[in-house]
Every structure is written in structure tokens, then in C-alpha cells.
């Protein structure tokens, strides 16, 4: 095994254990791993932005290919940096206004298509299928009927201009059940996604505990545990030596 792979395994196991140390309480090991993660993420983002955006999409096309239309985004980017100059800070509003306008113009049609038109299209499908054998009602038609009932009942649930009594109350309660099922499914999907990440992390920690990786997980677990015990003792000593409130 190469030294780079072995070093990477030790670093990954150490940072993972430092992050999981937060399960005990907030501590210096967790803060160290948190600061390393944030710093590495920002540095990686800056490098990727410089090479993939500034060089490939701005500098090279502008200088070598003479695509003068790229002067517009260059000027807008410089105007955004003008916020660091107090006398020219007002010019950054032009760049932010342009970006917000373009972003809204791109996002609004997509949101309407995804959350409005697609929902309407799902409720306009036929409830029964017709063919040479006559009228049939299968799983696809059942799914369409459930979508129609769910959309109508949920809309009734959020229709507050009419008092929810009688049949309206029953339909609104059915819409509440659909909402509960939807939220539960979304929450379950999120939990399972987080559990898959946890299982993947544990698989790597177990792998790094093998002799091939020098028992990295075992040694680092002992190191982190010992460090937490020492840190907790220092905290308790500082609390006992501190003067009580109101004492001079």
C-alpha cells in the first residue's frame, strides 16, 4: 500500500472520529475537524472557480478567441467587488439587480412547470382506459385517481374562505391525511439518505481498523477518547477554581 493511501486513511478516520465526538458534547476535536472542513471546502471552491470559470470561461475565450461579449459579465463581476470600496459600493446594486432579474426569469418558468403545470397535467389523465377489450381500470388508472383525489382534497384543506363543516370538513381531513403521507415519505427518504451516509462512513472506519491500514481507527479512537477525557478534566478543574458569581 502506498504511503499516500495510508496517510489518507489515517486522516479520513481521524476527521470522522473527531466529527462523531460531537455526540458527547461540543469539544476542541469537533471544532478542529469543522474548521478543517470549512477551510478545505472554501479553498477547493476558490481553485475550481479560478480554473473552471475565470480561466476557461472568461480569460481564455476573451484573450485568445476575442469573444468581446464576455466583457459584460466581466464588468458585472467587477461591479460586485465594488462593495469593498465605500465610495463605489452603490455600483454593485447594478450587478445584483441584473443577476436577480435573470435568475428570477429563469427560475420562475421552471418552478411553474414543475409545481403547477405538471400537477395539473397529472390530474387531467383519463380515469379509465379504453381499448378493443372495452373499458378497463388498472394500476395506472388507480394511480391517476389517487392523484386527483389527493390534489383536490389538499386544495380544499387550504381553502379557508369556506367553513370546514360537513362534507367540506371530511374532504379537508382527507387532504390532511394526504399531506401527512407526503411529509412522512419525504422525511423517511431524508432519514434513509442520512443512514446510507452513516453506514458508508462506518464501513470505511471498519476497513481502516484492519492491519493493512495500521489499525488506524483503533489508535485514533483511543487518541480521541483520551483527549476528551483530558479536556473534560481540564474543564471541570477550571469550573471548580472559578470564583462564584458575585464574589470579588
N, C-alpha and C positions, 0 to 999 in steps of 0.2 A: 504494500500500500504506500502511495506517495506521501511525502510529508505534508503537501498541501491538503490532501484529502483528510489526513489525520488531524491536522490543525483545524480545518473547517468543522470536523465532527465535534472536537472539543469546544470550539466557540459556539456552535449551534446548541449543544447540550447545556453549556453554561448559561447562555442567554435564556433558553427555555426554562431552566430551573429558577433563574432569577425572576422571570415573569410570574411563574407559578407561586413564588414566595409571597406574592400579594394575597394569597388565600389565608395566610396567617394574619398579616396586617401590613400597612404601608411601611416600607423599610428601605434602607440605602441600596440593597441589591436590586430591588424593583426599580428604584429611581435611576440607577446606573443603566439597566437594560432599556428603560424607557427613553432616556436621553440618547443612548447609542442608536436606538431605532429611529427616533425623530431626526437626529443628525444625519444618519446614513440615508434616510429617505429624502431629505432635503438636498443633500449632496448629489444623490443619484438623479433626482429630478432636474437639478440645475445642469448636470452634464448632458442628460438626454435632451433637454430643451436647447442647449447650445449647439449640439451636433445635429440633431434631427430637425430643428426649427430654424434657428438663426443661420446656420451654415447651409444646410441642404435646401431649405425653402425660401431663404431670403438673400444671403450673401452671394452664394454661387449663381443662382439664376439672375440676380441683379447685375453682377460684375461681369460674368462670363457670357451669359446669354442675352444680356441687355433687355430684360423684361422690366421696362420702366413702370409698368402698372404696380409693381411691388413697392414703389415709393409711398403709395397711400398707406398700406399697413405699417411701413417703417415710420412714417410721420405720426400715425396714431399711437404706435408703441412709445415713441419718444415723448409724446404729449402725456401719456400715462405716468412716465417717470418725472414729469414736471411737478408732481405733487411734492417732491423733495425740495423744490425751490419755492420759498414762500411767495415771492413776487410773481411767479408764473404758475402757481398752483391752480388758478382758475381755468387755465387752458386744458387741464386734464378732464374737465367736465365734457369737453367735446368728444374725446376718445371714449369715455364711459357711456355717453349718450348714444354714440354710434354702435358700440358693442351691445348695449342693452336693446337697442332697436332691432338690430339684426338678429340677436338671439331670440327675442320675442317673436319676430316674424317667422323664424324657422321652427320654434318650439310650439307655438300655438296651433298651426295646422296639424302637426304630428299628434299633439295631445287630443285635438278634436277627433282625428281619425281613430286613435287608439281607444279613447274612453267614451266617445259619443257615437260616432258612425258605426264602429264595429259592434257596439252593444245594440244599436238599433237594427243592424243587419242580422244579428243573431236572433232577434225576436220576430223577424219577418219571414223566417223559413217556414215551409208548409208543415203542418202538424201531422199529416198523413201522407203516405207515398202511394202513388197510383201507377199501375203498370198493366201488363197483359193479364196478370192474375187477379186484377181488381185492386181494391184498397187494402193497404197493409199498414201496420203500426209496429215498427221495430225499435231497437235501442236508439237509433239516430233520432227518430221522431220523439221518443221519450225524453231524450236529452234536450231537444228543442222545446218541448212542453215545459220541462223544468226551468229552462232559461226564461221562458215567457212568464211563468208564474212568479219566479224569483224577482225579475225586473219590475213587474207590476206591483207586487206586494211591497218591495223595498221602496218604490216611489210613493206608495200610499203611506208607508210608515213615516216618511219625511214630509208628507203633505199636512202641514199644521193649520192650514186655513179652515179645515173641516174637523169638527169634533170627532174624536175616535170613540164612537159608541156603536153598538150593534154590529152589523156586518163589516163596517169600516174598521172597527176595533179588531175583529177576527183577522181580516186581511193584513192589517198593520202588525199584528202579533206574528203572523206567518212570515212577513218580511223581516221581523226581528230575528226569527229562527234562521232565516237565510243569511242574515248578517253575522250571526253567531257562528254558523258553519264556515262562512268565508273567513272571518277573523281567526277562527281556530285552525283552519287549514293553513293560512299564512303564517301563524305563529308556529305551528308544527313544522312547517317547511324550514323556517328560520332556525328552530332548535335542532332539527336534524342536520342542517348545514353546519352549525357550530359543533355538533357532536362529531361529524365527519372530520372536521379540522382537529378536534381534540384527539380522536383516535389516530389520525395520521401523525400527530406530534408524539403521542405515546409510542407508536410503532418505531419511530426514529430513536426515541430515548432508550427503548429496549434494545434496539440494534446497536446503539453506541455503548451499551453496557457489556458487550461481548469482548473477548480477549483481542479480537482483531483491531479494535479501536482503543485498546489500553484501558478498558473499564472506565471510560470517560464519564458516563452517567453516575457510576457508583462513587468515584472520587469527588466529582463536583457536587453531588448531592450531600456527601459528608462535609465538604467545604462550606456550602451554603448553609447547611443546618448548624454547623459550628459557628459560623459568622452570625447567624441570627441569635443564637444563644448568648454569644458575647455582646452583641449590640443590645439585646434586651436587658442584660445585667447592667450595662452602662446607663441605659435609660432609667432603670429603677434606682440606681445609685444617685443619678442626678436629681430624681424626684425626691428622694429622701433627704438629700443635702440642701435642697432649695428651701429658703425661709418660707414660713406660712404667710398667707395673704394678710396684709395689714401690719406685719412685723417690720421693724426698722432694721 
